[in-house]
């Protein structure tokens, strides 16, 4: 496991003791395979962030904790690491804790572990449930600022929220849906990954409100709890299509869009309009292939930069600023994709 980093740096990055890291690096045994993976991941993260490690300035160790499909966590990691040089002269180091699915107790264990070992800040994407609210309170009691990303936890002790106005995003999707469907008949499938994420609930509310006001003749068919994962999403979509032969369009709030389109294709059904969220690698390809009508996107790099700034302000490393404004909602079609998404 070759690397140029001191054991203490790897231990800090991984959140493990120096003795444990030493055992892993020297293959002494008596260490769980999950711990070995954590050490390897820490070395990989340090390698990507090595240009920042050498910068002079105040150092901030920030933990990014997310329950989200891999395609989105990959986009968040890339956005943060691309922004690291712009935070100079401060040095921002990051530890990533990603879960695609699983019981909420796994997330609370991660947050409690961070509270015990310390951190300069936590950037969090998690379901809005009492267990998470309590865990965020424990972080605040430990003096660790929490910034929510993409989906908010307004009833918690979080310091700020970074992301779009999700209700406005849902209303925008409804406007596009109505314009593009026009006079063609058909119902609309709305797909959520989980009813416990506030951002998805707010998007659905914004979408439903505008559709009922402007297009009351169209039925909205909701599916949920696919977790944005293709394996579960396919079965949910196929079952909905079999129940309702009039579904002609999709507003995908929670992802799993490859599986959704496959369900339409396998049943020989047309999807006339498909509005989705986020230019992750799946949606970028689908949009390029004209299989999505539009993607509602926001600049993740800007979001990650702002989240880091909020953490820095909490430590008096930056001057105070006004409230964080919602990120701009971009309507991306196959013809106006950002340059970084067209390669």
N, C-alpha and C positions, 0 to 999 in steps of 0.2 A: 504494500500500500504506500507507494512512493509519494512524497509531498515535501514542500519547503517550509511548512509551518511548525512553530513550536507547539509542544503538547498543550501548554496552557491556553494557547489561542484556539486550538481544536476543542479543548474541553469547554471553553467559554461558548464557542459557537454551538456546540452540541448540547450544552446544558448538563454535562456529565462531570464527574470528578476526574482529576488528572490521572489518578491511579487506574480508573476504569479505562480511560483512553489508552494509557500505556499498555494495559493488558491486551487490548484489541490490536494495537499497532504491532505488538511483538508476539501476537498469536499464542498467548499463554493459556488460553482456555478459561472455562468457568464464566463465560459471558454469553448472554442470550443473543441469538441471531438478530433480534430486533435492535439490540444495542450496537452490534457491529454495523448494521445498516445506518443507524444514526451517526456513527462516526464517519462512515464513508460519505454520507450526505453532507456532513459538516465540512469535510475536506473539499468536496465539490463546490459548496457554497463559497467557501473562502477563496477558492481558485477563481471563481467568477468575479468576486469582489476584491481581488488582490490589488487592483489599481487604487481603490479607495483606502485600503489598509495602510498604504504608504503616505497618504495625504496628512499634512499637519492640520490640527484643529480638534475641536471637541468631538468625542466619539459617543454615538448613540447606538445602543443595541436595541433593536425593535423586533418584536415577535409578530408574525403574520399568521393568524389562526383563521381557518376557513373550512366550512363544509360546503363543498361545491364540486361539480364534475371536473375531471382532470383538464379538460379543454379550457375551462375558465381560470383555474388556478395557474396553469401554464402561462396564460396571458397576463395575469397579475404579476407573477414572478418576473417575466420579461419586462413589463412596464416599470416595475420598481428598479430593477437592475440597470435599465436604460437611463433612469433619472438620477442615479447615484452621483455621477460627475457634476450635475447641476446643483447639488447641495453643498459643494465646496464653499468655504473651507471646513465645514462640518464633515465628519466622517460618520456615515450611517452603515451599520452592519445589521444584517437581517437573518433571523431564524424562521424557517417555514414549517408550519404544522397544518397539513392539508388532509382532509377526509372527504371522500366522495359521498359516503353515507354511513349509517351506524347510529346507535343509541346516543342520546344527548349526553349521557354520563361520560362518554369518551371525550367530548369537548370540554365538559366541566373539569375533568381530570387534567387536561392539558392546561386550562386556565389556572387551576389551583397550583399546578406544578410551577408555572411561571410566577405566580404570586409568592411562592416560597423561595425560589432561587433568585428572583429579582429581574427587572427589565426596565429600560427607559420608556417603553411604551408598547401597546398592543394594538394592532390593526385587526379588526374582527368582522367576519361575516358568519353569522350564526342565526339559528331560528329564534323567534321571539317567544320564549317559554320561560316559566318561573325559575327553572334551574339555571339558565344562562343569566338571568337578571341577578340572581344571588351571587353567581360566580364573578360577575362584573363588579358587584359591590365589594367583594373580597379583594379584588385587584385595586379598587380605589382606596380601600382601607390600607393597603400595602404601599400606597403612594405611586401606583403605576397608572398613568393615563391611558384611557381606552378610546380609540376612534373607530366608529363603525363604518364599514365600506359597503356600498351598493345597497344594502338593506339595513334599516335603522332599528335601534332598540331604544325608543324615546323614553321609556319608563325606567331606564337603568341610570347608573352613575357615569355613563359614557361622557367624554369631554366634547365630542362633536361627531357629526355625520358628514361623510363625503360621498357624493354620488348624484344621480339625477333626481328630479321630482318625478317619482314613479307614477303618481296619479296623472300628471300631465303626459307622461309617456303613453299610458294606456289610452288616454283621450286622443292622442296623436295617432295611435294605431287604429282606433275606431274611425277617425276622419279618413285615413288612407283607405281603410277597408270599404267604407261607404262609397268613396269616389271611384275605386277601381272595380267594385262589383256592379255599380250602376244599377240598371234595371233588371239584371239577371237574377232569377230566383235562387234561393239556397240559404242554408243555415251555416253558422260559423262555429267551428270547434275552438274552444279556448283551453289551453294546456298549461297547467302549473306543475312545477316539480314537487311542491309541498305547500300545504295550506298554512304552515308555521313560519314561513318567511314573509315578513311584513312587506317587502318590496313587491313580491308577487301578488299579495292581497291588494295592495294599493293600485297596481297596474290593472288588475282585473276590475276593480271598482271604477277606475277611470274609463276603461273600455266599455264596461256594461252601461255606465251612465250615459255616455254619448250615443251608443248604439240604441238604447231604449228611447232616447229623446229624438233621434234623427231617423232611425230605421226600426221602428217597433215591429214591423212585419217579420223580421228575421229572428229566428230562435237561436239562442246561444247554448251550445252543448259543452259542458265543462268536464274535464278530466283532471285528476290530480294524483299526487303521490308516486309519480314515475321517477322522482329524484333526478330528472334530467338525464337519465341513463338509457342508452338505446335498448338494452335487453328488456327492461320493464316498460319503456315507453311504447314499444311496438304493440304489445298485447293490449294496452289500454286504448290506443288509437284504433286498432283493428276492431276491437269490440264496439267502440263508439260508432264507427262507420257501418258496422253490420246492423246496429240498432236503428240508425237514422240514415236512410238512403238520400236525404236532402242536404247533407253536409257538403259544402262546396268550397269552403275557405278555412284558413287556420290563423289564429293569433297565438303564436308560441311564446308564452311568458317565461317558461322554465327550461327550454332547451329540449334536447333529444330529437333534433329535426331530421337527421338522416333516417332514423327509425320511423318517424311520422310519415315521411315521403314514401318510404318502402311499404308501409301499410296501405297507402293510397294505391300505389302501383300494383301490389299483389292482388288487390280487389278490383283492379281495372277502373279505378275512380279518378276523376280529374280534380286537382286542387287548383282552382282558378286564381286565388289570391293567397299568398302566404307571407305574413309579417312576423319577423323574429327579432330577437335582441342580441346584441354584442357581436363584434367581428372577431370571434375566435376562429381557430383554423378550420373547423367544420363549416361554419357559416360563410367564411370567406370563399371556400371552394364552392359551396352551394350557390352563393350569389353570383360568382363568376360564371357558373354553368347555367344561370338564369332559372334556377329551380326555386329560388326565393324571390318574392316581389320586392321586398325592402328589408333592411335591417336597421333597427333603432340602436344607435351606437353613441358612446361617449368616450372621451379621451381618457383612457386608463392611466396614461403617464401623468397627465395633469392631476388626476385624482390621487395617485400615489405621492406625488410631490406635495400636494396640499395636506395629505394625511401626515406626512413627515414634518411639515411645518407646524401643524397643530401640536405634535409631540414636542417639538423644539420650543415652542412658545410656553408649553407647560413647564419647561425647565428654565424659563427666562433666557433662552439662548437667542430668541428673536423678539423684536418689539411686539406689543399687543396689536391685534388687528380686529376688524369688525367680524360679524357673523359670516360663516362660510356660505357662499351662494351655491345653489344647485348647479351641477355640471350641465353644459349645453347638450341638448338632445339633437343628434345628427340623424337625418333620414338618408341612409346610404342605399343606392341602387346599383345595378351592375355598371352604370355609366359614370358614377362619381366616387368610386372607391378610393380611399386614401392611398397614397403611393406605397406605403409599407405593407398594404394588404394585397397589392396587385402582383407582387413578385412570386 
